[in-house]
Amino acid sequence: MSSKVSALDMPDVPMGQLPEHLHLQRTRVVCKADAPVHTEGIQYSGAYASIGVDNSVGVDSFCKSFKVKVVRLTKEEIEFDMIGIDASLANAFRRILIAEVPTMAIEKVLMVNNTSVVADEVLAHRLGLIPLNADPRLFEYLSENDAPNERNTIVYKLDVSCKKGSPRVTVKSDQLKWLPHGSELQMDSHDISSKAKSYTSFSCIQDSLPEFSKKPLGVKFDDIIIAKLGPGQAIELEAHAVKGIGKMHAKWSPVATAWYRMLPEIALLKEVTGADAEKLVKKCPVNVFDIEDIGNAGGKKAVVANPRTCTLCRECIRGVNEELVELRRVKDHFIFTIESTGALSPEELFIEAVKILEDKCDRVISELS
């Protein structure tokens, strides 16, 4: 009588490594013509314990697998690959970049005169969205109990008019002038005998400070249109910029956008040759596929040449091609793009986001200990 053999001991179940179909399910999202599959993450450490595979995440294994590769870097944009992390971490960086990395933005606008067609509230809103060329790390937050001073406030002045009989005047951001002495407007006082006070309390001139002496606190872009003045119209105002984060208002968000996508992976399930190969190449609008010659017989076959450019339009798997091509996304490989508004360079923004996430982790650890 033959002894019973456990299914787990059968030779077709490799011990210590995942079968191909389970490895695909664990590490890839497969994009079908109608919907993606295997989108969930396998987080449970003992998910594959029965076949001797450890699915736990440790600090050592994370440090070995985690990588950052910069693909493209300009003054305003960076594209880099983050390899070996979960989607939750990639999304944490994205959310921090949008909402929690601080910048300087115009918060208070003191209107002296505005006879333009732009309402005061709309004009103040437009001013708040102008990126400022000021490093937020050099400033402090202004709380309700603090007085505006040289360490928490930047003051700008705008004074433009269009004379009668003159052509229309375009008011641009380069006409915002930095006032290093602070506010020039006086606050209303009921006490006639007391000395008039301005809206700021600067103890020194801002451009006398070493961090501001070589880099004036102007605007990042000089050609942003604020308003257009007709003959006889004028705008005179004072704008006060303070430090804030995107959670409070979008004008403090340091990025035009921060987004990521999983690395595309295209697999040819069968060899595609001849006329079918040419059809497949023509179907893709971003030239993911290319033609390769087969030996001396003059034959041709399709190959995956540029998988990174795939936009998941699914044109290549529509119709009869669905059995030939499989679109995948690598679950732990993210292509991250950051577009800065200009206050900080894109690489500095990511470093600041890492520091903020580190502070969050430290607070959680301190609360639990």
Disulfide bonds with the S-S distance in Angstrom:
none
